[in-house]
Amino acid sequence: HRSLAAVAALGLYGVFFVLSLGPMPNMVTGELLPTGARGAGMSVSVGVQWVTSSVVSATFPLLRTSIGTGPTLLCYAASLACGWFFVLGFLPETAGAS
């Protein structure tokens, strides 16, 4: 039953990630950059996504064993909150700009 719960939790994570922050960098890149720079911007965006996903994948087991699951997830949640405040403070509104 644990393996079924793990697969279900992984599936739910995928669904919620795709419906929330997953596509955000790609959408923002397409909105902010001029047409001629969008290809390069998307390349950088996807590269950064891969690097940050790799960092999370590499650090999660190490942090979980050293500080525990709860504090590890709290660290990731805090970094996500910092990103949210960055977007609120520094990302320009593009509604009606084009």
ABEGO torsion letter per residue (X at the ends): XAAAAAAAAAAAAAAAAAABAAAAAAAAAAAABBAAAAAAAAAAAAAAAAAAAAAAAAAAAAAAAAAEAAAAAAAAAAAAAAAAAAAAAABBBABGAX
